[in-house]
Amino acid sequence: MPDAPDPRAEPLLSAVVGIVPQWYDADQGPHQKSLTVGGTTRTFQSTRRLTPHLNRLWGTARASLDEWLNTLSDPPRPREIEAVQEALVLKWLDLMAPPVDWIKLLSYVERLRQRSYENAPVSVNLVVCQEEGDQDVTDPAIQKVLDPLATSPHVYLRVGPALGFLSCEDVLWTEVEDSDDYKFHPEFLHPVYEHLGDGEVSVHLTARGDLVLMDPDGLLAAQRKGAWYVYDNATFKNAIVDALGGNAHYRVGANLFEVVFDLSYKRHGALLVYDPDHVVLPHVINREAVLWGEDARPDAARAMLADVASEIAMGAIDHAERRKRVLLELASLDGAVLFDAERVLAVGAMVSPHPDVGGHPGARTTAAESAYRWGGTALKVSSDGDVSVFFRSRSRGGESDAVMRFA
């Protein structure tokens, strides 16, 4: 009789697969991979072939699973799972980032998370360059002076790869420009992003305890609520495009990529429904939320917003036509925002439950899955920052429901 699967294997495999946003669970998918440990095999999908760097990360995980399993308690403690993810993050940074004493840096951030200044959590912005600094910013003797510094979006400490201090810098308003290209970072990091040079990495510990690592190409990695994520910007944006239906929806997907990250770090729940064929729109219960169509009869408040909503074109080439900041505000209203490539269709919409949707612990999740089953693509942002994309995953052998999760 074969041995029973090790009960520690499933949480270990979930932690490994969950670290890469575009790796998702589904019965069908264009590119399938698997990991096996402790008598359990976890198969996952990706909408694109693994890049060389992601393939090496997958290979590192395969080679290390047995060793990691032996470090876990039964059941695994959260800190043990975090250590496994941190090992993968260090491998990712070794592949993707310039030489930095990452272990020292992560230890420093962990200590900062435990500190407060005037009863407020300590936050900090660092830019790590390859020039050697002098005074070690991790020295406990100087923390009382450093704690309130470099906390605003426009101020940061420039340090060397061993965290030696170089300077305290500010970003002038005149130096911050809206990019004409797609951005791969949340908007609140854009001022510091504008100062990043080749071979430099920025490190951001937010007042909410989020840790974000970024280079001139965009996000490298982030730790949120104890869970790590690594970002491969060569394929992650395209994974969102694939979830929307493929290259015909490229501009919508690339633009949405920025929007969901901004909503996630804003920590305000939202539901965005991409409805290019207008198949979800008839299932809006509160018809006063509908802004477009022959039967649109918006209430007084939404009628005030109808003109600006009609100008929000998520499929536009010109980034100004996206009106991203207005969309972010509309998404903060209770209910869903329905849109196609050219306009917002409904604001604060209540989507009728689909008969095939079972019970969910939250109304927003029920609405998201219902919008997906009515024929749209639903992007749900929870109030704690988690993002779930409900879509149909396809392979040559068929198709299946899928959810891509990240933060």
C-alpha positions as CSV (number, residue, x, y, z in Angstrom):
1,M,0.0,0.0,0.0
2,P,1.6,3.3,-1.0
3,D,2.4,5.8,1.6
4,A,-0.1,8.6,2.3
5,P,0.9,12.0,0.9
6,D,2.8,14.2,3.3
7,P,0.2,16.8,4.7
8,R,2.9,19.5,4.5
9,A,3.3,19.1,0.8
10,E,0.1,20.9,-0.3
11,P,0.8,24.2,1.6
12,L,4.4,24.1,0.4
13,L,3.4,23.7,-3.2
14,S,0.7,26.4,-2.9
15,A,3.4,28.8,-1.5
16,V,5.7,28.1,-4.4
17,V,3.2,28.3,-7.2
18,G,1.5,31.4,-5.6
19,I,4.7,33.4,-5.8
20,V,4.4,33.9,-9.6
21,P,1.2,35.8,-10.4
22,Q,0.8,34.4,-13.9
23,W,1.0,30.8,-12.6
24,Y,-2.6,29.7,-12.0
25,D,-4.7,26.5,-11.2
26,A,-6.9,25.3,-14.0
27,D,-7.8,22.0,-15.7
28,Q,-6.8,23.5,-19.1
29,G,-4.2,25.9,-20.2
30,P,-1.8,26.7,-23.1
31,H,1.4,25.9,-21.1
32,Q,1.3,23.4,-18.3
33,K,4.0,22.7,-15.6
34,S,4.1,20.7,-12.5
35,L,5.9,20.3,-9.2
36,T,6.1,17.2,-7.0
37,V,7.0,16.6,-3.4
38,G,5.9,14.4,-0.5
39,G,3.7,12.2,-2.7
40,T,1.7,15.3,-4.0
41,T,1.9,16.7,-7.5
42,R,0.7,20.2,-8.2
43,T,0.0,21.0,-11.8
44,F,-0.4,24.7,-12.8
45,Q,-0.9,26.7,-16.0
46,S,0.6,29.7,-17.7
47,T,-0.8,31.7,-20.6
48,R,2.7,32.1,-22.0
49,R,5.8,29.9,-22.2
50,L,8.1,30.4,-19.2
51,T,10.8,33.0,-19.9
52,P,14.4,31.8,-19.3
53,H,14.4,33.5,-15.8
54,L,11.0,32.0,-14.8
55,N,12.2,28.6,-16.1
56,R,15.3,28.9,-13.8
57,L,13.1,29.8,-10.9
58,W,10.9,26.8,-11.6
59,G,14.0,24.6,-11.8
60,T,15.3,26.0,-8.4
61,A,11.9,25.1,-6.9
62,R,12.0,21.6,-8.3
63,A,15.5,21.0,-7.0
64,S,14.8,22.4,-3.5
65,L,11.3,21.1,-2.6
66,D,12.5,18.0,-0.7
67,E,14.9,20.1,1.3
68,W,12.2,22.7,2.1
69,L,9.7,20.1,3.1
70,N,12.1,18.9,5.8
71,T,12.1,22.3,7.3
72,L,8.4,22.5,7.8
73,S,6.4,21.7,11.0
74,D,3.1,19.8,10.7
75,P,1.1,22.0,10.1
76,P,3.6,24.4,8.7
77,R,4.1,27.7,10.6
78,P,3.6,30.9,8.6
79,R,7.2,31.9,9.2
80,E,8.4,28.6,7.7
81,I,6.4,29.2,4.6
82,E,7.6,32.8,4.4
83,A,11.2,31.5,4.6
84,V,10.6,29.2,1.6
85,Q,9.2,32.1,-0.4
86,E,12.1,34.3,0.6
87,A,14.6,31.7,-0.7
88,L,12.8,31.9,-4.1
89,V,12.8,35.7,-4.0
90,L,16.5,35.8,-3.3
91,K,17.0,33.5,-6.3
92,W,14.9,35.9,-8.4
93,L,16.8,38.9,-7.3
94,D,20.0,37.1,-8.1
95,L,18.7,36.6,-11.6
96,M,17.1,40.0,-12.2
97,A,18.7,42.6,-10.0
98,P,22.2,44.2,-9.6
99,P,24.4,42.9,-6.7
100,V,23.0,44.0,-3.4
101,D,23.3,42.5,0.1
102,W,19.7,41.4,-0.1
103,I,19.7,39.4,3.1
104,K,20.9,42.4,5.1
105,L,18.4,44.6,3.4
106,L,15.4,42.2,4.1
107,S,16.5,41.9,7.7
108,Y,16.6,45.7,8.0
109,V,13.1,46.0,6.6
110,E,11.9,43.3,9.0
111,R,13.2,45.3,12.0
112,L,11.7,48.5,10.6
113,R,8.3,46.8,10.5
114,Q,8.5,46.3,14.2
115,R,9.2,50.0,14.9
116,S,7.0,53.0,15.2
117,Y,7.6,56.8,15.4
118,E,5.1,59.0,17.2
119,N,2.7,56.0,17.3
120,A,2.8,55.6,13.5
121,P,4.4,52.7,11.6
122,V,7.9,53.4,10.2
123,S,8.0,53.6,6.4
124,V,11.0,54.3,4.1
125,N,12.1,54.8,0.5
126,L,15.6,53.7,-0.5
127,V,17.4,53.8,-3.8
128,V,20.2,51.3,-3.9
129,C,23.0,52.1,-6.3
130,Q,26.4,50.6,-7.0
131,E,28.5,53.3,-5.3
132,E,29.8,52.4,-1.9
133,G,28.3,54.5,1.0
134,D,29.7,55.4,4.4
135,Q,27.5,55.2,7.5
136,D,25.5,52.0,7.7
137,V,21.8,53.0,7.7
138,T,21.0,49.8,9.5
139,D,23.0,50.9,12.6
140,P,20.5,50.8,15.6
141,A,22.2,53.9,17.1
142,I,20.9,56.2,14.3
143,Q,17.4,54.8,13.8
144,K,15.6,57.5,15.9
145,V,16.9,60.1,13.5
146,L,16.2,58.1,10.3
147,D,12.7,56.8,11.3
148,P,10.8,59.9,10.2
149,L,12.9,60.5,7.0
150,A,12.3,59.4,3.4
151,T,8.6,58.6,4.1
152,S,6.9,60.8,1.5
153,P,6.6,59.8,-2.1
154,H,9.0,62.5,-3.2
155,V,11.9,61.8,-0.7
156,Y,14.3,58.9,-0.5
157,L,17.7,57.8,0.9
158,R,20.3,56.9,-1.6
159,V,22.5,54.0,-0.3
160,G,25.2,51.7,-1.6
161,P,24.8,47.9,-2.1
162,A,25.8,47.2,1.5
163,L,23.4,49.9,2.7
164,G,26.0,52.6,3.3
165,F,24.5,56.1,3.3
166,L,25.2,58.3,0.3
167,S,22.6,61.1,0.4
168,C,19.0,62.2,1.2
169,E,17.3,63.2,-2.1
170,D,14.0,64.8,-3.1
171,V,12.1,64.5,-6.4
172,L,10.9,67.9,-7.7
173,W,7.4,68.2,-9.1
174,T,9.0,69.4,-12.4
175,E,10.9,66.1,-12.7
176,V,7.7,64.0,-12.5
177,E,6.1,63.4,-15.9
178,D,3.3,61.2,-17.0
179,S,4.7,58.4,-19.2
180,D,3.5,57.8,-22.7
181,D,4.5,54.1,-22.3
182,Y,2.7,51.5,-20.2
183,K,3.9,51.5,-16.6
184,F,4.8,48.5,-14.6
185,H,4.6,50.0,-11.2
186,P,1.9,51.6,-8.9
187,E,1.4,55.3,-9.4
188,F,2.5,56.2,-5.8
189,L,6.0,55.0,-6.7
190,H,6.2,57.1,-9.9
191,P,8.2,60.0,-8.4
192,V,11.0,57.8,-7.2
193,Y,10.8,55.7,-10.4
194,E,11.6,58.9,-12.3
195,H,15.0,59.1,-10.5
196,L,16.0,55.5,-11.0
197,G,19.1,55.0,-13.2
198,D,20.6,51.9,-14.8
199,G,21.9,49.4,-12.2
200,E,19.7,51.0,-9.5
201,V,16.9,49.4,-7.4
202,S,14.4,51.2,-5.2
203,V,13.1,49.7,-2.0
204,H,9.8,50.9,-0.4
205,L,8.4,49.9,2.9
206,T,4.9,51.5,3.2
207,A,3.0,52.5,6.3
208,R,0.7,49.5,5.7
209,G,3.7,47.2,5.9
210,D,4.0,46.4,2.2
211,L,7.5,45.9,0.8
212,V,8.0,46.8,-2.9
213,L,11.2,46.4,-4.9
214,M,11.5,48.1,-8.2
215,D,14.1,48.7,-11.0
216,P,14.0,50.9,-14.1
217,D,11.8,48.2,-15.9
218,G,9.2,48.3,-13.1
219,L,8.3,46.0,-10.2
220,L,10.8,43.2,-9.3
221,A,9.1,41.7,-6.2
222,A,6.7,42.6,-3.4
223,Q,5.8,41.2,0.0
224,R,2.3,41.9,1.1
225,K,0.5,40.5,4.2
226,G,3.5,38.1,4.6
227,A,3.2,36.6,1.1
228,W,5.9,37.2,-1.6
229,Y,5.3,37.8,-5.3
230,V,7.9,38.1,-8.1
231,Y,7.1,40.0,-11.3
232,D,8.4,39.1,-14.7
233,N,7.4,42.1,-16.7
234,A,8.2,40.3,-20.0
235,T,5.1,38.2,-19.6
236,F,2.9,39.3,-16.8
237,K,1.3,42.2,-18.7
238,N,0.7,39.8,-21.6
239,A,-0.9,37.3,-19.1
240,I,-3.5,40.0,-18.3
241,V,-4.0,40.5,-22.1
242,D,-4.5,36.8,-22.6
243,A,-7.0,36.6,-19.8
244,L,-9.1,39.3,-21.6
245,G,-9.1,37.2,-24.8
246,G,-5.8,37.7,-26.5
247,N,-3.9,40.2,-28.6
248,A,-7.1,41.8,-30.0
249,H,-7.5,43.2,-26.5
250,Y,-3.9,44.1,-26.0
251,R,-4.3,47.8,-25.2
252,V,-7.1,47.2,-22.8
253,G,-5.1,44.6,-20.9
254,A,-1.9,46.7,-20.8
255,N,-3.9,49.7,-19.5
256,L,-5.8,47.6,-16.9
257,F,-2.4,46.3,-15.6
258,E,-1.7,49.7,-14.1
259,V,-5.3,50.3,-12.9
260,V,-5.5,47.1,-10.8
261,F,-2.1,47.7,-9.1
262,D,-3.2,51.2,-8.2
263,L,-6.4,49.9,-6.7
264,S,-4.6,47.2,-4.9
265,Y,-2.2,49.5,-3.2
266,K,-5.0,52.0,-2.5
267,R,-6.5,49.1,-0.4
268,H,-10.1,49.9,-1.5
269,G,-12.2,47.1,-2.8
270,A,-13.3,47.3,-6.5
271,L,-14.8,45.2,-9.3
272,L,-14.0,45.9,-12.9
273,V,-15.8,44.0,-15.6
274,Y,-14.6,44.0,-19.2
275,D,-17.7,43.5,-21.3
276,P,-16.6,44.0,-25.0
277,D,-19.7,42.2,-26.4
278,H,-22.1,43.8,-23.9
279,V,-23.3,40.5,-22.7
280,V,-23.0,41.4,-19.0
281,L,-24.7,44.7,-19.3
282,P,-28.3,43.2,-19.5
283,H,-27.7,41.5,-16.2
284,V,-27.2,44.7,-14.2
285,I,-30.0,44.7,-11.7
286,N,-30.0,48.4,-10.7
287,R,-30.7,49.9,-14.2
288,E,-30.0,53.4,-12.9
289,A,-26.3,52.4,-12.9
290,V,-26.2,52.0,-16.7
291,L,-24.7,54.9,-18.6
292,W,-24.7,53.7,-22.2
293,G,-27.2,52.2,-24.5
294,E,-30.7,52.9,-25.7
295,D,-32.3,52.0,-22.4
296,A,-29.8,53.9,-20.3
297,R,-31.7,55.9,-17.6
298,P,-29.0,56.9,-15.1
299,D,-30.0,58.5,-11.8
300,A,-29.1,62.1,-11.0
301,A,-25.7,61.3,-9.5
302,R,-24.6,59.0,-12.3
303,A,-26.0,61.4,-15.0
304,M,-23.5,63.9,-13.7
305,L,-20.8,61.4,-14.5
306,A,-22.0,60.2,-17.8
307,D,-20.0,62.6,-20.0
308,V,-16.6,61.8,-18.3
309,A,-17.4,58.1,-18.2
310,S,-18.0,58.1,-22.0
311,E,-14.5,59.5,-22.5
312,I,-12.7,56.7,-20.6
313,A,-11.3,54.6,-23.4
314,M,-9.2,51.8,-22.0
315,G,-8.4,50.6,-25.5
316,A,-7.0,54.0,-26.6
317,I,-3.5,54.4,-27.9
318,D,-3.3,57.9,-26.4
319,H,-2.8,57.4,-22.6
320,A,-4.6,60.6,-21.9
321,E,-7.8,59.1,-23.2
322,R,-7.8,56.4,-20.6
323,R,-8.6,59.0,-17.9
324,K,-7.1,56.5,-15.5
325,R,-7.4,58.6,-12.4
326,V,-11.1,59.2,-13.0
327,L,-11.6,55.4,-13.5
328,L,-9.9,54.8,-10.2
329,E,-12.3,57.1,-8.5
330,L,-15.3,55.5,-10.2
331,A,-14.1,52.0,-9.2
332,S,-14.1,53.1,-5.6
333,L,-17.9,53.3,-5.6
334,D,-19.9,50.4,-4.3
335,G,-20.7,47.9,-7.1
336,A,-19.0,47.1,-10.4
337,V,-17.7,49.3,-13.2
338,L,-18.6,47.7,-16.6
339,F,-16.6,48.9,-19.6
340,D,-15.6,48.1,-23.1
341,A,-12.5,49.3,-25.1
342,E,-14.1,52.7,-25.9
343,R,-16.2,53.7,-22.8
344,V,-17.5,53.0,-19.3
345,L,-20.9,51.3,-19.6
346,A,-22.1,51.3,-16.0
347,V,-20.9,52.6,-12.6
348,G,-21.9,51.2,-9.2
349,A,-23.6,48.3,-10.9
350,M,-25.1,45.3,-9.2
351,V,-24.6,42.2,-11.3
352,S,-27.4,39.6,-11.2
353,P,-26.2,36.3,-9.6
354,H,-25.5,33.6,-12.2
355,P,-27.4,30.3,-11.5
356,D,-24.1,28.3,-11.8
357,V,-22.4,30.4,-9.1
358,G,-22.3,28.7,-5.7
359,G,-22.0,30.3,-2.3
360,H,-19.1,32.7,-1.7
361,P,-18.0,34.4,1.6
362,G,-18.2,37.8,-0.1
363,A,-20.7,39.6,-2.3
364,R,-17.9,41.1,-4.5
365,T,-16.6,37.6,-5.2
366,T,-20.1,36.4,-6.1
367,A,-20.6,39.3,-8.4
368,A,-17.2,38.8,-10.0
369,E,-17.8,35.1,-10.8
370,S,-21.3,35.9,-12.0
371,A,-20.0,38.6,-14.4
372,Y,-17.5,36.1,-15.7
373,R,-20.2,33.4,-16.2
374,W,-22.4,35.9,-18.0
375,G,-19.6,36.3,-20.5
376,G,-17.3,39.1,-19.3
377,T,-13.8,39.1,-17.7
378,A,-13.9,40.2,-14.1
379,L,-11.1,41.7,-12.2
380,K,-11.8,41.8,-8.4
381,V,-9.7,43.8,-6.0
382,S,-10.3,43.1,-2.4
383,S,-10.1,45.7,0.4
384,D,-6.8,44.1,1.6
385,G,-5.2,44.4,-1.8
386,D,-5.6,40.9,-3.3
387,V,-6.4,40.9,-7.0
388,S,-8.4,38.0,-8.7
389,V,-8.9,37.8,-12.5
390,F,-11.8,35.5,-13.5
391,F,-11.3,34.2,-17.0
392,R,-11.5,31.2,-19.4
393,S,-8.3,29.3,-19.8
394,R,-7.9,27.5,-23.1
395,S,-5.7,24.8,-24.6
396,R,-5.8,22.7,-27.7
397,G,-7.7,20.1,-25.7
398,G,-10.4,22.3,-24.4
399,E,-11.1,25.1,-22.0
400,S,-11.9,25.6,-18.3
401,D,-12.6,28.2,-15.6
402,A,-9.6,29.9,-14.2
403,V,-8.6,32.5,-11.6
404,M,-5.3,34.4,-11.7
405,R,-4.4,35.8,-8.3
406,F,-1.8,38.3,-7.2
407,A,-1.2,41.4,-5.1
